[in-house]
Each structure stands twice: as structure tokens, then as C-alpha cells.
Amino acid sequence: MNSTMKIAVKFTDEAFEAAANITFDTSIKEKQFSFILNDSLTITEITCNGKLIDYEILGTIQPQFRPLSKKVIIRSEEIIESITLNYSGTVAYSQEKQSCWHNIITRDIKSLSFYSAWYPHETSIEINNDEVILLDGDRYFLVKGVFNKEQNTWEYGNRGYDPFNIMAYRKDVLKTVSNEYMNIYFVDESIEKYAKKSSAVYHDVLNFYNGNLFEKREISVLDIACASPAITTGGGYMRRDFMWYTTLGNNNEEIAWLNAHETAHIWCCGADYCSWEDWLNETTAEWSSLLFALYKNDTALFDFILNPKLEKYASLPPIKTADGSRPKGVHDKGTVMFYNMYKLFGVEAVRKVVKTFADLDNKTTDSLLQALCSNSASEIAHFISDGILK
């Protein structure tokens, strides 16, 4: 099947207007369509097969990692071929509400991502092809986008990237630092002094990870987008060949940690991030950064990463939850468990576990434990099996 969603977006200084066109594959014979959307956004109209149609808001839900969202359903008297949803509003990161992570709309920076539910989520049909069209393109630079000069638009999607992860800068304030390994985009002048340090650290991290700690692979040029001063807290995340940061870090240790942790997610990924199994992604990425610190004999970096987690450890719940949900502190609990493993079994044991997870086809705890047992590491497997319950 080949259902598509193409979203045209137009920004103002503090908000956006969007038209999401969803085309159903011809094999789908549905008369209903549902989705969720950030509850702060206003739906102006919906058309079905080119005609205005009524819709019903069934209430609100709180999806994981995303803000309160409205559940919308459309009921048609005929088979649905296409839906166009027009909506508008703004989304903004709130530290107080812990919502809309990594999203902001200001005059200079437009940052939209999955974490704000700014586009239709949890659609009742599977969307196979996605694309975002950013209008008024000559005003902006869109990271990972392709500029269409004739249409004056930026096109983004269907190129192996997360198509709804938008990071656009107003061209006349954008600053860039580039080299053979990365491009760093920002508007905050204070970031520039850290760019060369970040570039050097990233090179060192890749030398340690790619073909040493992990299996060697082709690594594309990395694009790093910085949101400061629009957002100054909230960490960062990684997508394919793309990192989103608030800043590059405020000191040598933070710069090294951010680069090492997020780069590790090239290999340390694939476990279900909506469940307790996310401890695998985060613990192995964090311990990759700790192994990098050990490789560099950088005690200050090692302590910078580990000490905050040691302070939180006693108050955190077990990693494995009875209902399969993602527990509080999943980033921290596993890191300290591996630290205890490091003290008990040594650094090579940790390297083995991290690499074994990265090489798994089925990224689950059970698969990791089975692989360790099959690789003469039963004692380590038992240690982990017990540790996730404590």
C-alpha cells in the first residue's frame, strides 16, 4: 500500500498555518479516518474527497513523550480517497509542563518535531510516504531540506529522514561552522567559540566508536542544529545524520558528553523507546560515552557523566516495570547498574555488553541476555537479569 501525507507549512513570527493532505492508497476502502493532534492547535476546516466535511473531537489523550492531544474522527458516507486538514497555532517547549520538547517558533528559529504532535499522529491508516513543504522558502534555511527555486519552497521528506523534524533558520541571522565531518547551524553568537572544540571531539568520538567499539560503517556528514537562545534547556536528540541541541555545551565536559552520547545512538538504538526496554538504548549510549572517557583517560569527563546518576540512583524505581511502561529515570538507573558491573567484571565486560546490544537484530532485553549467554558471558547476563528488577 502507498498512502501519503504531504504538509504545506507557512510560518509567522510566532505561529504557523498548515494544510495536511492525506491521500489513501486505492486498496483502502474506508469511510472513517481518525488521528490525534496537539490540543493547542486550531482546526479551521477539513475536506474529504474535495468537499467540506464535519468532524468530531472525541476528547483528549496524553500520548507518551507528547503534549495533551485531541482525538479527531471523520465519518464519510463514501469511500475516502483523500483528506485535507487545515489547522494553525503554535507549539512551544514548556519546562514547567514538561511538554513539547525541542519545539519553538520565534522570528529567527522554527523548530518542530514529533514531541509536540504538531502534525496528525496515530492515524487510522498507515502512512507510507511523508513530505513537508515549507512555504516562503527564500526567507529560511531548512536543515536537511532541498530548496525548490521555482516554487520558492523547501522540500523535506522521503529521503530517509524524519520528515516532520523541522529546523529552519531565518537566513539573514544564520551562522554556520563547517568542516569535512559536520555542519553546525546556529544564531546565538556565543556558540561559535565552542564549534571548533565540538568538531575536534566529534572526530575523536568517531575514531573510537567506528571500527573500534562498534562495527565500522560509512558515516555521512553530520548536521548539528542549535536552538539557543530560543531554547536553553531540555537536552538534545539524534536522527539520521542530524543532531538537535540547545547549545553545543557550556564547558569541555558537556561538549564531549553531548557528542559522545548522541553519536553513540547511531549504533545504540532499536529497542522500544516507549517501554521499559528503552533502558537498552540509553544505557548503552551513556556507557559508550563513559567508555570514550576511559579511552581518553579523561577522569573529569567520566565523573561529569556518572556522578549525577549516582546521586539519583537510590530514589529511582526498577528498570523493568510490571505493565511494560517506561519508568522514571530510565537514562540513569541502567547507567549505574552498568557501573556496578564495571567495578565487578571490568571494562571489557561492559564493552562486550554494549557491542552485543549494538549487533542484535532483535533489540530486546531477552535477546541481549540470550546473546550474552551464547557468548560465554552467562555471569554477566545473570547480573543484568537481576539488576533490572532492583
RAZISUL-V806711 format. One line per field, one symbol per residue. ss: DSSP state (a for helix, b for strand, c for the rest). A space follows every 50 residues. Layout:
ss=???
This chain:
ss=cccbbbbbbbbccccbbbbbbbbccccccccbbbbbbbcccbbbbbbbcc bbccbbbbbbbbcccccbbbbbbbbccccccbbbbbbbbccccbccccbc cccbbcccbbbbcaaaccccbcccccccbbbbbbccaaabbbcccbbbcc ccbbbbcccccccccbbbbbaaacbbbbcccbbbbbccaaaaaaaaaaaa aaaaaaaaabcccbcccccccbbbbbccccccccccbbbccbbbbccccc caaaaaaaaaaaaaccccccccccbccaaaaaaaaaaaaaaaaaacccaa aaaaaaaaaaaaaaacccccccccbccccaaaaaaaaaaaaaaaacaaaa aaaaaaaaacccccaaaaaaaaaacccaaaaaaaaaaccc
